[in-house]
Amino acid sequence: MAGICKPYLSAPWRRSISLFNLACFFRASSSIRACEPRSLLGCLHGFSALNTSLKPTAFGVGLAQRYQEDILSKIEYPITGSCQCGNVQYELLEPPLFVAACHCKECQKLSTSAFSITAMVKTNSVKFQGEMKSWSRIADSGNTSGAKFCPTCGNRIYHFDPNEPDKLKLKPSNLSDTSIISPTIHVWVSEKQDWYQIPSGVKVFDKQP
């Protein structure tokens, strides 16, 4: 790892690095497939989503984690959020445990799109204000999937499992800062839309893990 690539082993990740330097860095590691210039942007796309599918010993995992941690470290908490009409307000006090994309048919109905995005957070890391109503259904697992939403505009705020009261499944697209929305897990890909291509370097599950 001599020459131009060496600083990346000791210095903090810098946003200002050039594509040429990053390409050099990829080529210098035997743990990662060498990226030709024409495919470098594809490598970067998987990179930003955290390459968690690689083995823990692979050099790329540590590099991807440093990149993601650099982004998250620049986010200032609390982050505010609200429903579409503003009747429900909330604050997210700390980073989510993880962010996932669900491709099941129920989430496609919920989002009226190809998938729904969820940020798993600790219950005590969110403060809510405003009236919310509840709805629930029985999931394929047999567990109850509860939901809280604004009774005025209908925006879904979060989901919850009554058997796991210490966690909430926040719907993060209504946050004022959406830079945390970078799913590292994709579930129920067996039901995903054919036209959607899952990024490389993320964990993928056919159904619920």
C-alpha positions in Angstrom: 0.0 0.0 0.0 2.7 2.4 -0.9 2.6 5.8 -2.4 -0.7 7.7 -3.0 -2.9 5.1 -1.3 -1.0 4.8 2.0 -2.7 7.8 3.7 -6.0 6.1 3.7 -4.8 3.6 6.2 -4.0 6.1 8.9 -5.8 9.4 8.1 -9.6 10.0 8.5 -11.7 9.5 5.5 -11.8 12.7 3.4 -14.7 13.6 1.1 -12.3 15.4 -1.2 -10.4 12.3 -2.4 -10.3 11.9 -6.2 -11.8 9.0 -8.1 -8.3 8.3 -9.3 -6.9 7.9 -5.8 -9.9 5.7 -4.8 -9.4 3.5 -7.8 -5.8 3.1 -6.9 -6.8 2.1 -3.4 -9.2 -0.6 -4.7 -6.5 -2.0 -7.0 -4.0 -2.2 -4.1 -6.2 -4.5 -2.0 -6.3 -8.2 -2.9 -9.5 -8.5 -0.8 -11.5 -6.5 -3.3 -12.1 -7.1 -7.0 -10.1 -4.5 -8.9 -12.4 -1.8 -10.3 -11.9 -0.7 -13.8 -12.5 3.0 -14.4 -15.8 2.3 -16.2 -17.1 0.3 -13.2 -15.8 2.5 -10.4 -19.1 4.4 -9.9 -20.8 1.0 -9.5 -18.3 0.1 -6.8 -18.9 3.4 -5.1 -22.6 2.8 -5.1 -22.2 -0.4 -3.2 -19.6 1.2 -1.0 -22.0 3.9 0.2 -24.5 1.2 1.3 -21.9 -0.6 3.5 -20.5 -3.8 2.0 -21.7 -6.0 4.9 -22.0 -9.0 2.6 -18.2 -9.4 2.6 -16.4 -11.5 5.2 -15.5 -9.6 8.4 -11.8 -10.0 7.6 -12.1 -8.5 4.1 -10.3 -5.1 3.9 -13.3 -3.6 2.1 -15.6 -4.0 5.1 -13.4 -1.8 7.3 -13.1 0.8 4.6 -16.8 0.8 3.9 -17.5 1.2 7.6 -15.1 4.1 7.9 -16.9 5.8 5.0 -20.3 5.3 6.5 -19.2 6.3 9.9 -17.8 9.5 8.5 -21.2 10.4 7.0 -23.1 9.5 10.2 -20.6 11.4 12.3 -21.5 14.7 10.5 -25.2 14.3 11.3 -26.2 16.4 14.3 -28.8 15.1 16.7 -31.6 15.5 17.5 -33.1 15.3 14.0 -36.7 16.6 13.8 -39.5 14.9 11.8 -43.1 15.4 11.1 -46.1 14.0 9.2 -47.2 15.7 6.0 -49.7 18.0 7.7 -47.5 18.7 10.7 -49.9 17.6 13.4 -47.4 14.9 14.5 -43.9 16.1 15.4 -41.0 14.1 16.8 -37.3 14.2 17.5 -34.8 11.4 16.8 -32.1 11.7 19.5 -29.5 9.3 18.3 -28.5 7.2 15.2 -30.7 4.3 14.2 -29.6 0.7 14.9 -29.9 0.0 11.2 -31.9 1.0 8.1 -33.7 -1.6 6.0 -35.7 -1.8 2.8 -38.6 -4.2 2.8 -39.9 -5.4 -0.6 -42.9 -7.4 0.6 -46.3 -6.8 -1.0 -47.7 -5.3 2.1 -44.9 -2.7 2.2 -45.4 -2.0 -1.5 -49.1 -1.1 -0.6 -48.0 1.0 2.3 -45.4 3.0 0.4 -47.3 2.9 -2.9 -43.8 2.3 -4.3 -41.4 -0.6 -4.9 -40.5 -0.9 -1.2 -40.7 0.7 2.2 -37.8 2.0 4.2 -37.5 1.4 8.0 -35.1 2.7 10.5 -34.9 0.5 13.6 -34.5 2.7 16.6 -34.6 2.4 20.4 -38.0 3.4 21.8 -36.3 5.9 24.3 -34.4 7.6 21.4 -37.5 9.2 20.0 -39.8 11.9 21.4 -43.3 12.3 19.9 -45.8 15.1 20.1 -49.3 15.1 18.7 -52.2 12.7 18.3 -51.7 9.4 16.6 -54.0 6.5 15.8 -53.2 2.8 15.6 -53.7 0.0 13.2 -52.4 -3.6 13.3 -52.3 -6.8 11.3 -51.0 -10.3 11.8 -47.7 -10.8 9.9 -46.7 -14.0 8.2 -44.5 -14.8 11.2 -47.6 -14.8 13.4 -46.5 -11.7 15.2 -48.6 -8.6 15.5 -47.4 -5.7 13.2 -48.6 -2.5 14.8 -48.6 0.9 13.2 -49.0 4.5 14.3 -50.2 7.2 11.9 -51.5 10.7 11.8 -55.3 10.7 11.8 -55.4 13.9 9.7 -53.1 13.3 6.8 -52.7 9.6 7.2 -48.9 9.6 7.2 -47.4 6.4 8.7 -45.0 7.5 11.5 -43.7 4.1 12.9 -44.4 0.4 13.2 -43.9 -1.7 16.3 -44.1 -5.2 17.6 -45.9 -5.4 21.0 -43.5 -8.2 22.0 -40.5 -5.9 21.5 -41.4 -2.7 23.4 -37.8 -1.4 23.5 -37.7 -0.9 19.7 -39.6 1.0 17.1 -39.6 0.8 13.3 -39.5 4.4 12.3 -40.5 5.6 8.9 -37.5 7.9 8.3 -38.6 9.6 5.0 -40.4 12.3 7.1 -37.2 13.4 8.9 -35.8 16.9 8.2 -32.4 15.3 7.5 -32.8 12.2 5.4 -29.1 11.5 4.9 -29.3 8.5 7.2 -31.6 6.8 4.7 -29.1 4.4 3.2 -30.5 0.8 3.6 -27.8 -1.8 4.4 -30.4 -4.6 4.5 -33.0 -5.6 1.9 -35.7 -8.1 3.0 -38.5 -10.0 1.2 -36.6 -9.7 -2.1 -38.6 -12.7 -3.3 -41.5 -10.3 -3.8 -39.6 -7.3 -5.1 -40.4 -5.5 -8.3 -38.5 -7.0 -11.3 -37.3 -3.6 -12.5 -35.6 -2.7 -9.3 -31.9 -3.6 -9.0 -30.6 -4.1 -5.5 -27.2 -2.4 -4.9 -24.2 -4.6 -4.4 -22.6 -4.9 -1.0 -25.8 -5.1 1.1 -27.4 -7.9 3.1 -30.2 -9.6 1.2 -32.9 -11.9 2.5 -35.6 -13.7 0.4 -38.1 -13.3 3.3 -38.0 -12.0 6.9 -34.6 -12.9 8.5 
